Amino acid sequence: MSDSLPRRPPTPRPAERAKTMAVRGGPATLVPALGERGEPGIDGAHTGERITPALWHLHAGDDVSVLLPDEDPLVCSVRDAGTGELAMTLEVTDLAPLPMRQPVRGLLWLTGWLRALDEASARARALRLSETNPDPRVLDLGHGMTMLRLTPVSVVLADTEGTHSLSPVTFDAAQPDPFCRHEQRWLEHLEHDHTDVVSALARHVPEELTDGRVLPLGLDRCGMRLRVETDSDDHDIRLAFSRSIEEPPHLSIELRKLVGCPFTRQREQDRQDRP
């Protein structure tokens, strides 16, 4: 009976999708999170107002730097806490690279302990952040801004593939998608400068959705995602590549296959026939 079921297109593993979302960086808010015993936990109650950091960054080792104004009440709360830490959840929103009716593609919750840093530690982290992800807002550290550290003990991902709870060890070991830092630029280029390609990709859309508006939604090593906006609803469709890819030249080949370029298969056959 299982042989008669349609096969789902391959997707990156949940931990990889979660790491990709965190590395790409998106809008994020902080909210207190307490479990039944006062410990960080996704099953606990969220209390208090949502706080939007001026900047957040995931470091190697998967702890997070959070930059907040000196006068933010959360900064004072962390410093005044008897343990020097508070249980907090950083909620990260993954937004579509193009304007859409429903722009949220997924959510990531990093729950753990938020701690204050001394001046030397904060500046050292700011230096590491600047080496990997330069941002002028880091220059405000010590001039109206305070840096805190969030150490996750729980990671939860929710996207179109489902909801997944991940251990910090699994999250730490995962690698982000090789195209995550270029996805937005490439999809914007596809939408604005290659509408013919988008139209060719739209031939993969189910017949009942062909009257909808088709937009590039996502790109990863396993394939592309399209968003189809109809009058009544939105539909996400994954188009699988013929194989998992890692390099831009391979991406170009796979896109040509999806579009239906008549020369791609012949070129590959020619390469295989060479001695």
N, C-alpha and C positions, 0 to 999 in steps of 0.2 A: 504493500500500500504506500510506503514511503517513496517508492520510485515514481509514483504518479504526482507527487506534490511538486510545485514549482520551486526551483532552487533560488534562494535569496542571493543577491549579488554580494560578493565578498566585501567586507569593510575592515578598516583597522580595528585592532582590539580595543576594548573599553579603556584600558590604562593608557594606551597610545592616544586615543581621542581626548582623554582628560588632560594628559600632559601637553598635547597640542593646544588645547584651549587655554591652559595656564601660560604657556610660553608665548603664544600669540598676544596675550594681554587684551583685555577688554574692559568695559565698564564694570566696576565692582563696588560693593557696599559691605560694611561691617555691621554685624548685629550680635548682641550677646546671645550665647547659646549655653544652656545648662541642662545636663541630664538629670536623672533621678537622684543621683548622689552629689550633685553639684559639680560633676565632671563634664568635660566636653562630650557631646553626643548628639547625633542627628535626630535621636528620638526625643530629645528634650525640648523644653519650651524656649521660644525666642522672645525676649523681652527688650523693651527700650526702643529708641528710635534708630533708624538706619543712618549710618554715617558713611559718607563718601570720601575715601582717602584722596589727598591731592595726587598721590602716586603710589603704586604698588608694584612689586617685582618679585618673581619667583627665582630664587638662587639655586645653584647646583647644591644638591643635598635636600632640596625641596622645603626649605623654610622660606618665609616671605618677609620682605621688608615693606613696611607701611609708613608713609609719610603723612603726618597730620599737623595742623596748626598748633602752635604751643598752647593756645587758649582753649583748644577743644576739650570738652568735659571728659572724653574718654582718656586723654593723656593724663589728666589729673587722677582719674579713677584707677588707672593702672599703677601709677606711682604710689597712690594711697592704699592700694590693696595690701592686706597683711602678708600675703604670699608673694607680692610683687608681680602677679600675673592674673589675668582674667580669661575666662573661657569665652572665645569669640568664634564666629563663623564669618569667613570671607566668601561672599556670594559673587561669582564671576558670571557675567552674561556674554554669551557668544552671539554676536550680531552678524547678520548677512552683510557681505561686502557691497551690495547694491541696495538702493532704496526699494523696500518692499512693503506690502500691506501688513504682513506679520514678520518683523525683522529678526525675532529671536530664534536662533537655531538650536540653542542648548543652554544649560545652566550647570555650573560646577560649584560645589560647596566644599570649602576647605575649613574644617573645624579643628580648633586646637587652642593652644595657650598663647595669649598676647602678652609680651613682656617689654618692659622699658629697657633701653640700652644706655650705657654710660657714654660720655662724649667720644672717647677714643674708639669704642666699638662701633658707634654710629658712623663715625667718619670712615672707618675701615670698610664698612659695608657699603657706604656711599661710593667709595673709590672702586670697589668691585662691581657695583652696579653700573658705574660710568664706563667701565672697560667693556662691558658686554652690551649695554643698552643705554647709550648716552642720552641724558634728558636734562634740560636746563633747570628743571624744578629742583633737582638735587642740590643746586647751588644755594638754595634757600635754607638748607640744613644749618641750624645754629643762628639763623636770621629770621626767626618767626616760625620755623618748622622743626618738628621733632620726629625722629625715626624710631619706630617700634619694630619688634620681631614677632611674627606669628609662626609657631611650630605646629604643623598639622598632626593630628592623631586620628583623623577620620577624613576620608575623601569620598564624595558622592557625585556621580555624573548622571545627568538626565538630558537625553537628546532623542532624536527621532528613532534611534535603535533601541531605546528603552532606558531604564534606570539601573545603575550599577553602583554597588558599594565596593570600594577598593581599600586595601590596606595601604598605609604609608610606604611600606617596603615595596609593594607592587608598583605604586605610583612613582616612587623614586627610581626604580629600575627601568621604567618605560622611557622610550625615546620619542620626541615629537615627530610629527609627519615631516618628511624632508622638504615639502613645499609650503609649510605653514606660514613662513614669513613673506612669501611672494604671492600667496593666494589672492589677496585683495587686488593687487596691481594687475595680475594676469586676468582676473575675471572682469575687472573694469575695462581693460583693454579689449577683451572679447566682446563685451556688451556694446561698447561705444564705437569700436573700429572694425568689428567683424560680425555684423549682424547676419551676414550670409552663413557664417559658421553656426551661429545660434539657431538659425532657421533649419539648417541641415541636422543639427542635433535634435531638434524638435520632432523629427520623423520617428524617434524612438518613443514618443509620448503615446500612451494608449488612445485608441480612437475616440473614446468617450470624452477625452479631455482636449481634443485638438482645437476646440474653439477658445481655449483659455490663453492667457498671456504667459509665455515661456521666458524664464529668466535664469541665468547661471546662478546657482545657489552655493556650490561648494566644490572644492577640488582637493583630492588627496592621492596617495600613492596607489590606491585601489581603483579609483574611478572619479567620475564627475557626478554632481547632484544638480538637478534642475528643479526649479519651483514653477508650478503651473497655477496661476491665479485665475479661477473661474468666477462667475457671478456670485456663486453661493459658498465657495470654499477654496482652501489652498491645498495643493497636493505636492508632495516631494517625491521625486523619482531619481533613483540611483542608476547611473550607466556605468557598468563595470568595464575596466580595461581588460585586455587579454592576459595580462600578468601584472604583478606588483612591480612598480617602477621606483627609481631613486634619483634619476638625473633628468635635467631639462630636455636633452635630445630624445630620451625615451618618451617623455611626455608628448613631444611633438608628433612622434610616430603614432602613439596611441590615440591622440586626438584626431589624426587623419583617418585612422581606422573607424572611429565612431562616426565621423562625418561621411565616410564612404569614399575617400579618395581612391580613384581607380589605379593609381601608380604605386601605392604603398605596398600592396601585396607583391607586386612584381619586383620591386626593389629588394624586399626581404628574400624572395626566392632567388634572385640573382646573387645575393651575398652568400646564401647557403650553397649555391652551386659552384662558387669559386674554389679552386684547389687550395 
